[in-house]
Amino acid sequence: MRIYESTFILSPQSDDAAFDRQIKAILDLIARNQGNVLHEDRWGIRRLAYPIKKFTQGFYTRIVFEGTNEILQAMERHFHLEEPYIRYLTVAYEGKIDENWTGAKTKVAAEPAPEPSVAPVADKAPSTGESPAAGETAEPTPAVASPEPVAGEPASAPDSAGDETKSE
Amino acid sequence: MVYKKRRMDFRHKRRRVCRFCEDKIRHIDYLDDRMLKRFVNERGKIVPRRISGNCAFHQRRLTTAVKRARHLAIMPFTSEIYR
């Protein structure tokens, strides 16, 4: 029995019960065949990076489970044939499972647009003085091009997140 | 007379350490688009190793992660919207 991680996308429907049913179908399939679901993670509806089957959103779910390859084959067949599953990906689970394992992943919340939620706005910076050290920014360098609404300074450099000493 | 003028090789000036090696991260999560976006340019293309500074091991892992994320529509294949 190996540990796998499967992420799949359901087509967006107005009905929560339908999502429930479709996810349960997979979980039952695993349980019925002596598999073992270790973790279930429902992300909810999220915008797709590109349209799939004309949909622009989908309901993402991720499960980590232990199973045999017969289970895998059954799952893939199910995903492939049934209509609501518009995308799926099953991989061997990477990562250690020990007693501290929670199963959670660094997961972005189901937000439609990527927003730089980490960088505090310049004038409202908490007084702990975020490290203004140049080049030490933890922010992504390719332009997370958010026009700083309040700062009013021309965002000359891509690493404008480091310029927080200039408050007021 | 032919004399060769060597232009300075600016390429290997900064010996940046691979970001993942530094933090001792082995597993690159293909579901973490925020992190993956750092290694992809504005058009959605994966940034080459000489720019990103990654080591070969992590660059390969990163590439598979980005490709998986693209499959799951977490990242775009191309994002050439404005031209």
gemmi code that builds the backbone of each chain (N, CA, C; Angstrom):
import gemmi

chains = {
    "A": [
        ("MET", (0.851, -1.191, 0.000), (0.000, 0.000, 0.000), (0.883, 1.235, 0.000)),
        ("ARG", (0.612, 2.068, -0.920), (1.421, 3.271, -1.018), (0.582, 4.491, -0.707)),
        ("ILE", (1.275, 5.536, -0.460), (0.550, 6.758, -0.121), (0.520, 7.658, -1.341)),
        ("TYR", (-0.653, 8.103, -1.652), (-0.838, 8.943, -2.817), (-1.526, 10.229, -2.430)),
        ("GLU", (-1.391, 11.168, -3.316), (-2.086, 12.431, -3.109), (-2.817, 12.740, -4.395)),
        ("SER", (-4.077, 12.996, -4.244), (-4.865, 13.211, -5.441), (-5.592, 14.535, -5.327)),
        ("THR", (-5.469, 15.325, -6.347), (-6.164, 16.604, -6.367), (-7.099, 16.581, -7.550)),
        ("PHE", (-8.312, 16.974, -7.320), (-9.229, 16.970, -8.456), (-10.134, 18.190, -8.408)),
        ("ILE", (-10.639, 18.508, -9.553), (-11.459, 19.703, -9.696), (-12.837, 19.289, -10.172)),
        ("LEU", (-13.820, 19.794, -9.475), (-15.196, 19.510, -9.871), (-15.753, 20.731, -10.573)),
        ("SER", (-16.626, 20.492, -11.495), (-17.211, 21.637, -12.185), (-18.109, 22.398, -11.219)),
        ("PRO", (-18.110, 23.693, -11.317), (-18.816, 24.496, -10.317), (-20.325, 24.335, -10.443)),
        ("GLN", (-20.934, 24.022, -9.363), (-22.378, 23.858, -9.385), (-22.952, 24.718, -8.298)),
        ("SER", (-24.215, 24.908, -8.353), (-24.818, 25.757, -7.337), (-25.115, 24.982, -6.071)),
        ("ASP", (-24.849, 23.707, -6.107), (-25.367, 22.856, -5.044), (-24.236, 22.257, -4.216)),
        ("ASP", (-24.176, 22.631, -2.971), (-23.128, 22.072, -2.122), (-23.283, 20.587, -1.899)),
        ("ALA", (-24.497, 20.159, -1.875), (-24.735, 18.735, -1.635), (-24.161, 17.903, -2.773)),
        ("ALA", (-24.186, 18.479, -3.943), (-23.649, 17.741, -5.084), (-22.143, 17.559, -4.950)),
        ("PHE", (-21.477, 18.596, -4.498), (-20.031, 18.466, -4.273), (-19.753, 17.383, -3.261)),
        ("ASP", (-20.531, 17.444, -2.226), (-20.380, 16.473, -1.151), (-20.502, 15.057, -1.670)),
        ("ARG", (-21.534, 14.879, -2.462), (-21.811, 13.559, -3.006), (-20.650, 13.085, -3.879)),
        ("GLN", (-20.161, 13.985, -4.702), (-19.113, 13.581, -5.639), (-17.807, 13.271, -4.922)),
        ("ILE", (-17.541, 14.026, -3.883), (-16.318, 13.749, -3.132), (-16.468, 12.460, -2.343)),
        ("LYS", (-17.628, 12.297, -1.794), (-17.864, 11.059, -1.043), (-17.731, 9.844, -1.938)),
        ("ALA", (-18.111, 9.994, -3.164), (-18.006, 8.861, -4.083), (-16.562, 8.382, -4.161)),
        ("ILE", (-15.651, 9.331, -4.197), (-14.246, 8.940, -4.263), (-13.794, 8.337, -2.941)),
        ("LEU", (-14.173, 8.970, -1.864), (-13.743, 8.471, -0.566), (-14.280, 7.067, -0.319)),
        ("ASP", (-15.500, 6.857, -0.740), (-16.071, 5.524, -0.561), (-15.369, 4.503, -1.417)),
        ("LEU", (-15.020, 4.926, -2.582), (-14.318, 4.012, -3.475), (-13.027, 3.538, -2.837)),
        ("ILE", (-12.369, 4.443, -2.181), (-11.123, 4.062, -1.523), (-11.413, 3.152, -0.343)),
        ("ALA", (-12.365, 3.541, 0.452), (-12.643, 2.763, 1.664), (-13.138, 1.372, 1.332)),
        ("ARG", (-13.935, 1.304, 0.299), (-14.503, 0.006, -0.075), (-13.435, -0.998, -0.468)),
        ("ASN", (-12.346, -0.522, -0.959), (-11.308, -1.425, -1.441), (-10.130, -1.506, -0.496)),
        ("GLN", (-10.410, -1.417, 0.752), (-9.398, -1.537, 1.787), (-8.354, -0.441, 1.728)),
        ("GLY", (-8.733, 0.664, 1.188), (-7.821, 1.793, 1.232), (-8.097, 2.599, 2.474)),
        ("ASN", (-7.383, 3.659, 2.587), (-7.403, 4.377, 3.847), (-7.199, 5.856, 3.560)),
        ("VAL", (-8.211, 6.643, 3.826), (-8.046, 8.063, 3.535), (-7.346, 8.732, 4.704)),
        ("LEU", (-6.248, 9.380, 4.441), (-5.481, 9.965, 5.536), (-5.810, 11.429, 5.762)),
        ("HIS", (-6.182, 12.089, 4.718), (-6.446, 13.509, 4.903), (-7.316, 13.995, 3.759)),
        ("GLU", (-8.215, 14.867, 4.097), (-9.083, 15.423, 3.071), (-9.059, 16.934, 3.191)),
        ("ASP", (-8.957, 17.578, 2.081), (-8.747, 19.011, 2.121), (-9.578, 19.648, 1.022)),
        ("ARG", (-10.627, 20.314, 1.402), (-11.473, 20.910, 0.366), (-11.153, 22.385, 0.262)),
        ("TRP", (-10.801, 22.779, -0.892), (-10.423, 24.175, -1.060), (-11.601, 25.056, -1.408)),
        ("GLY", (-12.624, 24.482, -1.934), (-13.740, 25.300, -2.359), (-13.557, 25.773, -3.785)),
        ("ILE", (-14.380, 26.710, -4.136), (-14.378, 27.181, -5.517), (-13.257, 28.190, -5.690)),
        ("ARG", (-12.562, 28.006, -6.750), (-11.381, 28.810, -7.002), (-11.346, 29.112, -8.483)),
        ("ARG", (-10.783, 30.234, -8.804), (-10.752, 30.559, -10.215), (-9.647, 29.792, -10.909)),
        ("LEU", (-9.949, 29.341, -12.092), (-8.967, 28.578, -12.857), (-8.054, 29.536, -13.606)),
        ("ALA", (-6.845, 29.093, -13.806), (-5.892, 29.938, -14.527), (-6.233, 30.024, -16.004)),
        ("TYR", (-7.019, 29.082, -16.481), (-7.447, 29.110, -17.873), (-8.738, 28.315, -17.920)),
        ("PRO", (-9.587, 28.573, -18.873), (-10.869, 27.875, -18.898), (-10.699, 26.402, -19.226)),
        ("ILE", (-11.433, 25.606, -18.506), (-11.469, 24.170, -18.751), (-12.905, 23.816, -19.061)),
        ("LYS", (-13.106, 23.239, -20.202), (-14.465, 22.887, -20.615), (-15.404, 24.075, -20.434)),
        ("LYS", (-14.910, 25.205, -20.814), (-15.672, 26.461, -20.755), (-15.919, 26.982, -19.348)),
        ("PHE", (-15.505, 26.267, -18.339), (-15.681, 26.783, -16.987), (-14.504, 27.663, -16.623)),
        ("THR", (-14.792, 28.671, -15.828), (-13.692, 29.502, -15.362), (-13.422, 29.317, -13.885)),
        ("GLN", (-14.232, 28.500, -13.243), (-14.014, 28.233, -11.827), (-14.197, 26.755, -11.587)),
        ("GLY", (-13.677, 26.318, -10.446), (-13.859, 24.909, -10.139), (-13.731, 24.679, -8.655)),
        ("PHE", (-14.248, 23.570, -8.231), (-14.177, 23.220, -6.818), (-13.005, 22.268, -6.639)),
        ("TYR", (-12.011, 22.728, -5.897), (-10.794, 21.931, -5.739), (-10.861, 21.093, -4.474)),
        ("THR", (-10.413, 19.893, -4.598), (-10.323, 19.019, -3.428), (-9.020, 18.255, -3.500)),
        ("ARG", (-8.458, 18.038, -2.355), (-7.198, 17.301, -2.320), (-7.329, 16.232, -1.256)),
        ("ILE", (-6.953, 15.034, -1.584), (-6.978, 13.988, -0.573), (-5.652, 13.261, -0.552)),
        ("VAL", (-5.293, 12.821, 0.616), (-4.113, 11.976, 0.769), (-4.614, 10.644, 1.263)),
        ("PHE", (-4.222, 9.611, 0.615), (-4.757, 8.315, 0.997), (-3.735, 7.235, 0.770)),
        ("GLU", (-4.057, 6.129, 1.344), (-3.184, 4.971, 1.222), (-3.955, 3.956, 0.413)),
        ("GLY", (-3.341, 3.389, -0.580), (-4.099, 2.448, -1.395), (-3.226, 1.609, -2.273)),
        ("THR", (-3.881, 0.731, -2.944), (-3.182, -0.157, -3.872), (-3.340, 0.385, -5.277)),
        ("ASN", (-2.684, -0.255, -6.185), (-2.823, 0.283, -7.536), (-4.166, -0.085, -8.169)),
        ("GLU", (-4.838, -1.073, -7.604), (-6.193, -1.321, -8.110), (-7.102, -0.159, -7.762)),
        ("ILE", (-6.877, 0.352, -6.572), (-7.670, 1.516, -6.181), (-7.378, 2.681, -7.110)),
        ("LEU", (-6.125, 2.829, -7.402), (-5.742, 3.915, -8.300), (-6.428, 3.791, -9.643)),
        ("GLN", (-6.408, 2.602, -10.161), (-7.022, 2.412, -11.475), (-8.507, 2.696, -11.421)),
        ("ALA", (-9.126, 2.249, -10.349), (-10.564, 2.495, -10.226), (-10.847, 3.995, -10.126)),
        ("MET", (-10.017, 4.666, -9.387), (-10.207, 6.106, -9.243), (-10.054, 6.824, -10.565)),
        ("GLU", (-9.009, 6.468, -11.260), (-8.756, 7.162, -12.516), (-9.891, 6.918, -13.497)),
        ("ARG", (-10.388, 5.719, -13.465), (-11.513, 5.419, -14.346), (-12.708, 6.281, -13.969)),
        ("HIS", (-12.944, 6.348, -12.699), (-14.064, 7.149, -12.219), (-13.897, 8.610, -12.604)),
        ("PHE", (-12.714, 9.128, -12.378), (-12.472, 10.528, -12.713), (-12.662, 10.775, -14.192)),
        ("HIS", (-12.203, 9.816, -14.944), (-12.218, 10.030, -16.373), (-13.625, 9.955, -16.940)),
        ("LEU", (-14.407, 9.045, -16.418), (-15.713, 8.823, -17.024), (-16.801, 9.735, -16.504)),
        ("GLU", (-16.727, 10.057, -15.247), (-17.827, 10.817, -14.672), (-17.704, 12.278, -15.039)),
        ("GLU", (-18.840, 12.871, -15.245), (-18.839, 14.220, -15.786), (-18.345, 15.334, -14.871)),
        ("PRO", (-18.706, 15.338, -13.614), (-18.341, 16.526, -12.836), (-16.843, 16.733, -12.624)),
        ("TYR", (-16.061, 15.689, -12.767), (-14.627, 15.823, -12.517), (-13.967, 16.352, -13.778)),
        ("ILE", (-13.563, 17.601, -13.718), (-13.017, 18.153, -14.952), (-11.497, 18.082, -15.026)),
        ("ARG", (-10.873, 17.857, -13.898), (-9.424, 17.717, -13.909), (-9.000, 16.894, -12.721)),
        ("TYR", (-7.973, 16.099, -12.877), (-7.507, 15.329, -11.740), (-6.028, 15.063, -11.903)),
        ("LEU", (-5.397, 14.872, -10.787), (-3.966, 14.582, -10.799), (-3.645, 13.795, -9.551)),
        ("THR", (-3.100, 12.635, -9.730), (-2.722, 11.799, -8.601), (-1.228, 11.570, -8.666)),
        ("VAL", (-0.584, 11.827, -7.559), (0.859, 11.618, -7.526), (1.223, 10.832, -6.280)),
        ("ALA", (2.410, 10.302, -6.301), (2.915, 9.672, -5.104), (3.130, 10.763, -4.078)),
        ("TYR", (2.747, 10.498, -2.879), (2.828, 11.550, -1.876), (4.277, 11.826, -1.519)),
        ("GLU", (4.618, 13.097, -1.559), (5.980, 13.477, -1.214), (5.972, 14.098, 0.159)),
        ("GLY", (6.787, 13.627, 0.969), (6.796, 14.187, 2.309), (6.760, 13.061, 3.310)),
        ("LYS", (7.186, 13.393, 4.462), (7.250, 12.343, 5.480), (5.970, 12.331, 6.274)),
        ("ILE", (5.617, 11.193, 6.682), (4.464, 11.083, 7.558), (4.953, 10.540, 8.879)),
        ("ASP", (4.897, 11.401, 9.849), (5.281, 10.928, 11.183), (4.185, 11.353, 12.144)),
        ("GLU", (4.455, 11.303, 13.391), (3.358, 11.572, 14.319), (2.959, 13.043, 14.307)),
        ("ASN", (3.823, 13.908, 13.755), (3.460, 15.315, 13.723), (2.747, 15.713, 12.459)),
        ("TRP", (2.502, 14.761, 11.626), (1.966, 15.094, 10.325), (0.530, 15.563, 10.447)),
        ("THR", (0.259, 16.705, 9.886), (-1.118, 17.163, 9.940), (-1.822, 16.981, 8.615)),
        ("GLY", (-1.050, 16.824, 7.597), (-1.682, 16.681, 6.298), (-1.938, 18.004, 5.618)),
        ("ALA", (-1.822, 19.047, 6.363), (-2.085, 20.342, 5.753), (-0.908, 20.754, 4.893)),
        ("LYS", (-1.207, 21.541, 3.908), (-0.138, 22.025, 3.045), (-0.183, 23.532, 3.074)),
        ("THR", (0.866, 24.115, 2.633), (0.824, 25.558, 2.491), (-0.177, 25.849, 1.397)),
        ("LYS", (-1.307, 26.311, 1.803), (-2.377, 26.394, 0.835), (-2.843, 27.825, 0.702)),
        ("VAL", (-2.998, 28.244, -0.506), (-3.532, 29.562, -0.740), (-5.035, 29.475, -0.611)),
        ("ALA", (-5.613, 30.410, 0.044), (-7.067, 30.388, 0.198), (-7.724, 30.537, -1.151)),
        ("ALA", (-8.950, 30.128, -1.237), (-9.637, 30.132, -2.526), (-10.000, 31.542, -2.929)),
        ("GLU", (-8.983, 32.324, -3.261), (-9.273, 33.689, -3.651), (-9.126, 33.803, -5.154)),
        ("PRO", (-9.935, 34.570, -5.769), (-9.887, 34.624, -7.224), (-8.635, 35.287, -7.760)),
        ("ALA", (-8.273, 36.422, -7.184), (-7.145, 37.128, -7.775), (-5.948, 37.050, -6.859)),
        ("PRO", (-4.779, 36.861, -7.389), (-3.614, 36.868, -6.520), (-3.379, 38.267, -6.006)),
        ("GLU", (-3.329, 38.396, -4.725), (-3.072, 39.729, -4.192), (-1.901, 39.629, -3.231)),
        ("PRO", (-1.105, 40.630, -3.195), (0.052, 40.578, -2.291), (-0.379, 40.774, -0.861)),
        ("SER", (-0.872, 39.737, -0.276), (-1.458, 39.895, 1.053), (-0.408, 40.018, 2.134)),
        ("VAL", (0.843, 39.793, 1.776), (1.861, 39.770, 2.820), (2.407, 41.153, 3.095)),
        ("ALA", (2.576, 41.935, 2.060), (3.226, 43.237, 2.240), (2.289, 44.205, 2.937)),
        ("PRO", (2.636, 44.676, 4.093), (1.806, 45.708, 4.725), (1.931, 47.003, 3.959)),
        ("VAL", (0.859, 47.735, 3.917), (0.855, 48.988, 3.172), (1.769, 49.971, 3.881)),
        ("ALA", (2.415, 50.825, 3.128), (3.514, 51.630, 3.641), (3.131, 52.484, 4.823)),
        ("ASP", (2.052, 53.221, 4.722), (1.779, 54.158, 5.806), (1.176, 53.486, 7.010)),
        ("LYS", (0.625, 52.340, 6.817), (0.019, 51.689, 7.961), (0.931, 50.625, 8.533)),
        ("ALA", (2.181, 50.738, 8.264), (3.085, 49.677, 8.705), (3.100, 49.604, 10.221)),
        ("PRO", (3.007, 48.424, 10.761), (3.114, 48.294, 12.222), (4.471, 48.772, 12.682)),
        ("SER", (4.520, 49.330, 13.844), (5.719, 50.068, 14.215), (6.922, 49.196, 14.456)),
        ("THR", (6.792, 47.930, 14.227), (7.951, 47.080, 14.458), (8.968, 47.199, 13.350)),
        ("GLY", (8.783, 48.162, 12.493), (9.827, 48.409, 11.496), (10.226, 47.175, 10.730)),
        ("GLU", (9.496, 46.852, 9.747), (9.813, 45.694, 8.912), (11.206, 45.873, 8.351)),
        ("SER", (11.890, 44.815, 8.226), (13.308, 44.892, 7.881), (13.488, 45.646, 6.588)),
        ("PRO", (14.014, 46.797, 6.668), (14.215, 47.583, 5.450), (15.455, 47.214, 4.713)),
        ("ALA", (16.124, 46.192, 5.166), (17.393, 45.834, 4.542), (17.196, 45.536, 3.091)),
        ("ALA", (17.983, 46.168, 2.316), (17.834, 45.989, 0.875), (18.212, 44.580, 0.494)),
        ("GLY", (17.453, 44.070, -0.381), (17.791, 42.764, -0.919), (17.387, 41.636, -0.012)),
        ("GLU", (16.877, 41.968, 1.141), (16.512, 40.886, 2.048), (15.028, 40.633, 2.020)),
        ("THR", (14.362, 41.219, 1.060), (12.907, 41.097, 1.059), (12.515, 39.662, 0.795)),
        ("ALA", (11.488, 39.264, 1.478), (10.959, 37.934, 1.201), (9.927, 37.987, 0.106)),
        ("GLU", (9.704, 39.143, -0.415), (8.654, 39.276, -1.421), (9.129, 38.780, -2.772)),
        ("PRO", (8.217, 38.329, -3.536), (8.589, 37.845, -4.869), (9.115, 38.980, -5.715)),
        ("THR", (10.181, 38.716, -6.407), (10.787, 39.777, -7.201), (10.111, 40.003, -8.546)),
        ("PRO", (9.691, 39.011, -9.290), (8.976, 39.367, -10.516), (7.743, 40.148, -10.133)),
        ("ALA", (7.480, 41.160, -10.894), (6.594, 42.234, -10.456), (5.259, 41.737, -9.968)),
        ("VAL", (5.097, 41.744, -8.687), (3.754, 41.597, -8.150), (3.197, 42.993, -8.246)),
        ("ALA", (2.807, 43.352, -9.447), (2.648, 44.770, -9.743), (1.415, 45.334, -9.102)),
        ("SER", (1.462, 45.562, -7.814), (0.331, 46.204, -7.187), (0.649, 47.666, -7.076)),
        ("PRO", (-0.136, 48.500, -7.664), (0.104, 49.944, -7.487), (-0.202, 50.294, -6.055)),
        ("GLU", (0.773, 50.783, -5.360), (0.545, 51.078, -3.953), (-0.426, 52.232, -3.880)),
        ("PRO", (-1.557, 51.986, -3.323), (-2.614, 52.995, -3.436), (-2.335, 54.263, -2.647)),
        ("VAL", (-1.699, 54.138, -1.514), (-1.603, 55.301, -0.642), (-0.240, 55.944, -0.667)),
        ("ALA", (0.740, 55.148, -0.956), (2.097, 55.660, -0.801), (2.374, 56.837, -1.703)),
        ("GLY", (1.828, 56.795, -2.861), (1.963, 57.955, -3.731), (3.325, 58.116, -4.348)),
        ("GLU", (4.256, 57.285, -3.975), (5.554, 57.430, -4.620), (5.576, 56.549, -5.837)),
        ("PRO", (6.223, 56.984, -6.850), (6.273, 56.134, -8.032), (6.998, 54.848, -7.691)),
        ("ALA", (6.331, 53.785, -7.911), (6.931, 52.500, -7.569), (8.034, 52.216, -8.552)),
        ("SER", (9.176, 52.719, -8.247), (10.244, 52.638, -9.245), (10.819, 51.254, -9.324)),
        ("ALA", (11.002, 50.649, -8.172), (11.661, 49.341, -8.193), (10.651, 48.245, -7.959)),
        ("PRO", (10.892, 47.092, -8.488), (9.984, 45.985, -8.234), (9.951, 45.587, -6.779)),
        ("ASP", (11.017, 45.838, -6.079), (11.009, 45.450, -4.680), (10.546, 46.597, -3.811)),
        ("SER", (9.413, 47.122, -4.179), (8.889, 48.240, -3.401), (8.456, 47.803, -2.029)),
        ("ALA", (8.420, 46.517, -1.787), (7.999, 46.066, -0.468), (9.037, 46.402, 0.572)),
        ("GLY", (10.238, 46.702, 0.145), (11.272, 46.970, 1.130), (11.294, 48.405, 1.579)),
        ("ASP", (10.526, 49.236, 0.932), (10.653, 50.662, 1.234), (9.686, 51.099, 2.294)),
        ("GLU", (9.674, 50.411, 3.389), (8.638, 50.762, 4.343), (9.077, 51.743, 5.380)),
        ("THR", (10.300, 52.133, 5.330), (10.731, 53.126, 6.314), (10.188, 54.483, 5.973)),
        ("LYS", (9.742, 54.638, 4.734), (9.274, 55.951, 4.341), (7.811, 56.103, 4.675)),
        ("SER", (7.477, 56.094, 5.919), (6.079, 56.334, 6.262), (5.920, 57.783, 6.591)),
        ("GLU", (4.815, 58.287, 6.201), (4.550, 59.738, 6.330), (5.653, 60.595, 5.732)),
    ],
    "B": [
        ("MET", (47.315, 42.617, -36.868), (47.450, 41.696, -35.746), (46.104, 41.481, -35.123)),
        ("VAL", (45.931, 40.311, -34.788), (44.650, 40.022, -34.143), (44.878, 39.994, -32.653)),
        ("TYR", (44.228, 40.815, -31.984), (44.295, 40.693, -30.529), (42.886, 40.526, -29.989)),
        ("LYS", (42.830, 39.635, -29.078), (41.525, 39.318, -28.515), (41.300, 40.186, -27.294)),
        ("LYS", (40.183, 40.749, -27.275), (39.864, 41.537, -26.094), (38.819, 40.755, -25.310)),
        ("ARG", (39.192, 40.343, -24.187), (38.231, 39.573, -23.399), (37.263, 40.516, -22.725)),
        ("ARG", (36.039, 40.315, -23.007), (35.098, 41.118, -22.243), (34.889, 40.444, -20.901)),
        ("MET", (34.603, 41.241, -19.960), (34.464, 40.689, -18.603), (33.248, 39.795, -18.534)),
        ("ASP", (33.449, 38.731, -17.865), (32.364, 37.771, -17.750), (31.523, 38.128, -16.536)),
        ("PHE", (30.411, 38.793, -16.795), (29.597, 39.216, -15.662), (28.725, 38.108, -15.115)),
        ("ARG", (28.762, 37.016, -15.816), (27.745, 36.048, -15.462), (27.944, 35.430, -14.091)),
        ("HIS", (29.168, 35.064, -13.792), (29.366, 34.327, -12.552), (29.776, 35.212, -11.402)),
        ("LYS", (29.396, 36.442, -11.492), (29.846, 37.343, -10.448), (29.251, 36.991, -9.096)),
        ("ARG", (27.938, 36.862, -9.068), (27.331, 36.616, -7.767), (27.090, 35.113, -7.619)),
        ("ARG", (27.701, 34.584, -6.617), (27.471, 33.157, -6.424), (26.362, 32.975, -5.402)),
        ("ARG", (25.164, 33.316, -5.852), (24.004, 33.178, -4.989), (23.744, 31.715, -4.687)),
        ("VAL", (23.346, 31.508, -3.495), (22.988, 30.151, -3.117), (21.550, 29.898, -3.534)),
        ("CYS", (21.297, 28.676, -3.845), (19.944, 28.289, -4.205), (19.021, 28.532, -3.022)),
        ("ARG", (17.941, 29.182, -3.280), (17.016, 29.543, -2.211), (16.496, 28.352, -1.439)),
        ("PHE", (16.301, 27.279, -2.143), (15.758, 26.096, -1.480), (16.825, 25.374, -0.681)),
        ("CYS", (18.016, 25.370, -1.211), (19.099, 24.726, -0.475), (19.343, 25.457, 0.829)),
        ("GLU", (19.233, 26.743, 0.747), (19.480, 27.550, 1.936), (18.480, 27.251, 3.034)),
        ("ASP", (17.247, 27.121, 2.649), (16.210, 26.834, 3.638), (16.027, 25.353, 3.862)),
        ("LYS", (16.819, 24.588, 3.206), (16.792, 23.139, 3.350), (15.431, 22.553, 3.010)),
        ("ILE", (14.846, 23.080, 1.975), (13.555, 22.554, 1.552), (13.807, 21.517, 0.480)),
        ("ARG", (13.263, 20.361, 0.667), (13.440, 19.352, -0.366), (12.235, 19.274, -1.286)),
        ("HIS", (11.088, 19.418, -0.663), (9.878, 19.186, -1.435), (9.285, 20.514, -1.874)),
        ("ILE", (9.106, 20.672, -3.123), (8.511, 21.894, -3.644), (7.049, 21.604, -3.931)),
        ("ASP", (6.213, 22.358, -3.302), (4.789, 22.083, -3.358), (4.180, 22.600, -4.649)),
        ("TYR", (3.590, 21.730, -5.412), (3.016, 22.163, -6.676), (1.682, 22.867, -6.492)),
        ("LEU", (1.180, 22.897, -5.263), (-0.095, 23.549, -5.036), (0.074, 24.948, -4.463)),
        ("ASP", (1.262, 25.369, -4.291), (1.514, 26.666, -3.678), (1.831, 27.675, -4.764)),
        ("ASP", (0.799, 28.268, -5.325), (1.059, 29.113, -6.481), (1.811, 30.377, -6.118)),
        ("ARG", (1.646, 30.816, -4.909), (2.337, 32.048, -4.535), (3.851, 31.874, -4.596)),
        ("MET", (4.284, 30.741, -4.158), (5.726, 30.503, -4.199), (6.179, 30.223, -5.616)),
        ("LEU", (5.373, 29.470, -6.334), (5.780, 29.116, -7.682), (5.812, 30.318, -8.598)),
        ("LYS", (4.962, 31.275, -8.340), (4.910, 32.435, -9.215), (6.219, 33.201, -9.244)),
        ("ARG", (7.018, 33.048, -8.221), (8.283, 33.765, -8.189), (9.251, 33.278, -9.244)),
        ("PHE", (9.015, 32.079, -9.704), (9.984, 31.488, -10.625), (9.463, 31.435, -12.035)),
        ("VAL", (8.507, 32.287, -12.286), (7.859, 32.285, -13.582), (7.808, 33.733, -14.025)),
        ("ASN", (8.062, 34.001, -15.283), (8.087, 35.408, -15.674), (6.691, 35.913, -16.017)),
        ("GLU", (6.618, 37.119, -16.554), (5.294, 37.718, -16.776), (4.491, 36.968, -17.813)),
        ("ARG", (5.192, 36.305, -18.674), (4.434, 35.564, -19.684), (4.075, 34.175, -19.218)),
        ("GLY", (4.464, 33.848, -18.018), (4.148, 32.525, -17.514), (5.227, 31.501, -17.749)),
        ("LYS", (6.342, 31.906, -18.317), (7.400, 30.952, -18.628), (8.304, 30.754, -17.425)),
        ("ILE", (8.819, 29.564, -17.320), (9.677, 29.239, -16.191), (11.019, 29.945, -16.365)),
        ("VAL", (11.466, 30.540, -15.292), (12.691, 31.329, -15.335), (13.905, 30.401, -15.362)),
        ("PRO", (14.878, 30.696, -16.185), (16.035, 29.808, -16.247), (16.870, 29.857, -14.973)),
        ("ARG", (17.616, 28.843, -14.808), (18.380, 28.668, -13.577), (19.404, 29.757, -13.367)),
        ("ARG", (19.958, 30.280, -14.444), (20.998, 31.290, -14.264), (20.407, 32.598, -13.784)),
        ("ILE", (19.118, 32.738, -13.932), (18.472, 33.931, -13.397), (17.948, 33.668, -11.993)),
        ("SER", (17.332, 32.535, -11.816), (16.708, 32.297, -10.525), (17.717, 31.912, -9.466)),
        ("GLY", (18.860, 31.415, -9.893), (19.869, 31.044, -8.917), (19.673, 29.687, -8.293)),
        ("ASN", (18.737, 28.947, -8.773), (18.496, 27.631, -8.198), (19.572, 26.645, -8.580)),
        ("CYS", (19.703, 25.654, -7.733), (20.621, 24.585, -8.086), (19.896, 23.604, -8.994)),
        ("ALA", (20.644, 22.757, -9.622), (20.061, 21.876, -10.628), (18.967, 20.997, -10.048)),
        ("PHE", (19.237, 20.477, -8.866), (18.267, 19.597, -8.225), (16.927, 20.302, -8.040)),
        ("HIS", (16.992, 21.465, -7.467), (15.740, 22.156, -7.186), (15.103, 22.742, -8.429)),
        ("GLN", (15.896, 23.072, -9.367), (15.307, 23.586, -10.600), (14.494, 22.502, -11.285)),
        ("ARG", (15.001, 21.300, -11.246), (14.234, 20.215, -11.863), (12.936, 20.003, -11.110)),
        ("ARG", (13.034, 20.013, -9.798), (11.819, 19.818, -9.004), (10.833, 20.945, -9.224)),
        ("LEU", (11.379, 22.122, -9.305), (10.530, 23.293, -9.518), (9.805, 23.177, -10.840)),
        ("THR", (10.523, 22.740, -11.831), (9.904, 22.612, -13.150), (8.755, 21.620, -13.130)),
        ("THR", (8.957, 20.482, -12.508), (7.827, 19.536, -12.432), (6.699, 20.142, -11.632)),
        ("ALA", (7.023, 20.858, -10.589), (5.959, 21.455, -9.782), (5.154, 22.454, -10.595)),
        ("VAL", (5.848, 23.272, -11.352), (5.132, 24.255, -12.161), (4.277, 23.563, -13.216)),
        ("LYS", (4.805, 22.533, -13.789), (4.022, 21.851, -14.813), (2.794, 21.174, -14.226)),
        ("ARG", (2.944, 20.646, -13.032), (1.758, 20.050, -12.411), (0.741, 21.125, -12.074)),
        ("ALA", (1.235, 22.244, -11.590), (0.319, 23.331, -11.250), (-0.392, 23.819, -12.501)),
        ("ARG", (0.296, 23.829, -13.592), (-0.355, 24.240, -14.832), (-1.446, 23.265, -15.219)),
        ("HIS", (-1.180, 22.022, -15.024), (-2.196, 21.008, -15.361), (-3.441, 21.209, -14.523)),
        ("LEU", (-3.255, 21.569, -13.276), (-4.393, 21.750, -12.387), (-4.946, 23.158, -12.431)),
        ("ALA", (-4.533, 23.914, -13.430), (-5.050, 25.278, -13.607), (-4.816, 26.155, -12.384)),
        ("ILE", (-3.746, 25.859, -11.688), (-3.345, 26.733, -10.595), (-2.413, 27.800, -11.123)),
        ("MET", (-1.727, 27.467, -12.182), (-0.905, 28.455, -12.857), (-1.237, 28.397, -14.336)),
        ("PRO", (-1.057, 29.486, -15.023), (-1.368, 29.474, -16.443), (-0.212, 28.899, -17.255)),
        ("PHE", (-0.543, 28.449, -18.411), (0.513, 28.038, -19.343), (1.163, 29.267, -19.945)),
        ("THR", (0.328, 30.205, -20.260), (0.851, 31.457, -20.785), (-0.062, 32.573, -20.318)),
        ("SER", (0.554, 33.688, -20.023), (-0.306, 34.780, -19.568), (0.032, 36.035, -20.341)),
        ("GLU", (-0.069, 35.899, -21.606), (0.247, 37.027, -22.459), (-1.059, 37.736, -22.763)),
        ("ILE", (-1.411, 38.631, -21.876), (-2.734, 39.208, -22.026), (-2.682, 40.514, -22.792)),
        ("TYR", (-1.776, 41.353, -22.364), (-1.666, 42.646, -23.018), (-0.511, 42.624, -23.982)),
        ("ARG", (-0.697, 43.171, -25.118), (0.411, 43.088, -26.054), (0.666, 44.453, -26.660)),
    ],
}
model = gemmi.Model(1)
for chain_id, residues in chains.items():
    chain = gemmi.Chain(chain_id)
    for i, (resn, *xyz) in enumerate(residues, 1):
        res = gemmi.Residue()
        res.name, res.seqid = resn, gemmi.SeqId(i, " ")
        for name, pos in zip(("N", "CA", "C"), xyz):
            atom = gemmi.Atom()
            atom.name, atom.element = name, gemmi.Element(name[0])
            atom.pos, atom.b_iso = gemmi.Position(*pos), 0.0
            res.add_atom(atom)
        chain.add_residue(res)
    model.add_chain(chain)
structure = gemmi.Structure()
structure.add_model(model)
structure.setup_entities()
